[in-house]
Amino acid sequence: MLNAVPPQRVASLDELDVSKELFSDATDWATAQTRSCTTFDAPAMAGITFWSRTNRYLAEVLTDPERTATPWRRTARDSILRVVHPRATHAITAISGHGGVGDLDAKVRTKNPKGSAMAHLVENNAKYEPNGQGVFLSRDDVEFGRELDDIPLWFLLYERKKNGKLSAELSLPIKMEGQYVNQWLQRIPLFHDKTDPGFDVELLDAAVESTAQVSVEIKNL
């Protein structure tokens, strides 16, 4: 099991061309958007809104040439919302986590089950273990036309507790147990127990990536 990488191969936020401020602003904006949800919405609406708006904020900021020197690109292929670095060295998606998000002394996993498309991406991440070239470094022959599924995918893991406290980390997944991602090549803490008094929301981001099979019986009238 790989829990960490040697110090000389550890990626930094600077090398990934992102910042704590970016992720903090994204979750703050998502929180504000989620406040519009009420008990009259669908039960999972608040969680879905938070997940979608966090990813939307990252996409809007990182793909905007007026806000980002070298714009990223975005994709929603397989219902996985991703922003892709302009050199195609890595991509990022925001997903809810469970356990010790933001705390390197605690175990963490994705909160909700993931489908086969995500499992394939996580499996591909494992191919980029440190071997003289870090996952965050560009290859000379990389062009944006590179297969999207071959681009290492980092998770912006967030965990919102009922007391309103929010934690987040940027982590590179490499293995799943069943339908949950629970092993990481690297975890970068962003913030832990960031307080937002009075905000209470159960987060569910699995609705658009459901693995359940639904049977519908059709009767002729």
DARARA-V736035 format. One record per run of one state. SS is the DSSP state (H for helix, E for strand, L for the rest). FROM is the first residue (numbers start at 1). TO is the last residue. If there is no record, write none. Layout:
{{SS & FROM & TO} {SS & FROM & TO}}
This chain:
{{L & 1 & 6} {H & 7 & 9} {L & 10 & 19} {H & 20 & 34} {L & 35 & 44} {H & 45 & 62} {L & 63 & 72} {E & 73 & 75} {L & 76 & 76} {H & 77 & 79} {L & 80 & 81} {E & 82 & 84} {L & 85 & 90} {E & 91 & 99} {L & 100 & 107} {E & 108 & 110} {L & 111 & 115} {H & 116 & 128} {L & 129 & 147} {H & 148 & 150} {L & 151 & 152} {E & 153 & 160} {L & 161 & 165} {E & 166 & 177} {L & 178 & 179} {E & 180 & 194} {L & 195 & 206} {H & 207 & 209} {L & 210 & 221}}
